[in-house]
Every structure is written in C-alpha cells, then in structure tokens.
Amino acid sequence: MEIFQSLKFRQAYKKLFKNQKSAVNEEIKKISQNPSVGEEKK
C-alpha cells in the first residue's frame, strides 16, 4: 500500500509539535494496517 501526502497535509504536518507528529504517525499506521478503521472521504 502506498500512502501519499497532499500538499496541504504536508504543510500542516510541518507545523505540528513533535508529540503531535508521533500521534499522527501512529494513526496513519493503524489505518494502513486496517483501512476499514478510518472514515472514507466523501
């Protein structure tokens, strides 16, 4: 599975604090392992 960052996400991610980045990374890992966990984009 390939995960791509959109430009807006990349810019917002840069501004996060270190602890927030690790939380985002953990959630991305969870969703990549089981895609049915996340909400589908409309």
N, C-alpha and C positions, 0 to 999 in steps of 0.2 A: 504494500500500500504506500502510495506517495502522498505526502502532506505538503501542500503549498501555502505560503504566506501571501496574503493580499498586501498591497501597498499600505492601506490604512491600518491593517493589523500590525504590520512591521513597525510603523511609526508609533503606534500606541504602545507596543511591546517595549520599544526602546526607552520609553518614559517611565516604565514601571520600576519599583524598587526590587531589590534582589529577592526578598521573601515572596513578593507577588509573582515574580517571574517563575520561581520554583513551583508555586501553586498552579500557575497556568500550564507549565510543563507536565505536571502530574495529571492534570485533567486531560490534556492532549493525549498522553499515553493511555489513559483509561479508555478514551473514545476510540483510539486507533486499535486497541485490543478487542473492543466490543462496540462496533458502530451503532448498535441498536440502543445504547445507553444515552447517547446525545439526542438533542432535538433536531429534527430535519429543518433545513432552511426552506422557507416558502418561496 
